[in-house]
Amino acid sequence: LVIGSEPPFKVKGLWLFRGQEIPKFVMDECYDMELYEWTKVDISDEAQKERVSQMIEDAEPFEGEALLDAKC
């Protein structure tokens, strides 16, 4: 998601992995992984589930800000 109506824009994304950990091949191939903040979603937390749903559905506004673009 590209969020905001004026620069600087925010970029937020959602990655889905099978299992509980980020696969080793992803860590090895994505040279800039350490530049991002990674948060594991707790699907028992309704607020986190709702945030993920909003990201998948390209809900606007997202977290109170305009949604400029979304890609899947």
C-alpha positions in Angstrom: 0.0 0.0 0.0 1.1 3.5 -0.8 -0.4 5.8 1.8 -0.8 9.5 1.9 -2.0 12.3 -0.3 1.4 14.2 -0.4 5.0 13.3 -0.2 6.6 11.8 1.7 4.4 8.7 1.2 4.3 5.7 3.5 4.7 2.2 2.1 3.1 -0.7 4.0 2.9 -4.3 3.0 1.7 -7.7 4.0 3.6 -10.9 3.4 2.0 -14.3 4.0 4.2 -17.3 4.8 3.4 -20.9 5.5 4.4 -21.8 9.1 5.6 -19.6 11.9 8.9 -18.2 10.6 10.1 -16.3 7.6 11.5 -18.9 5.2 15.3 -19.0 4.9 15.3 -18.6 1.1 13.4 -15.4 1.5 15.9 -14.1 4.0 18.7 -15.1 1.7 17.3 -13.6 -1.5 15.8 -10.4 -0.2 19.0 -8.4 0.4 17.2 -5.5 2.1 15.1 -7.5 4.6 16.8 -5.8 7.6 15.7 -2.4 6.4 12.0 -3.1 7.2 10.1 -3.6 10.4 8.6 -7.1 10.6 5.6 -7.8 12.8 4.1 -11.2 13.2 0.3 -11.0 13.2 -1.5 -12.5 16.1 -4.7 -13.8 14.5 -6.4 -14.2 17.9 -6.2 -10.4 18.2 -9.3 -8.9 16.5 -7.7 -5.5 15.9 -4.8 -7.2 14.1 -7.1 -9.4 12.1 -9.1 -6.3 11.1 -5.9 -4.4 10.0 -4.9 -7.4 7.8 -8.4 -7.5 6.3 -8.2 -3.7 5.5 -4.8 -4.2 3.8 -6.1 -7.1 1.6 -9.3 -5.2 0.7 -7.5 -1.9 0.0 -9.7 -0.2 2.5 -9.7 3.6 2.3 -8.8 5.5 4.4 -6.2 3.2 5.8 -5.2 4.0 9.4 -6.8 7.4 8.9 -4.8 8.4 5.8 -5.6 8.4 2.1 -4.7 5.3 0.1 -2.8 6.4 -3.0 -2.2 3.0 -4.5 -2.4 -0.7 -3.8 -0.8 -3.7 -5.5 -1.1 -7.4 -5.0 
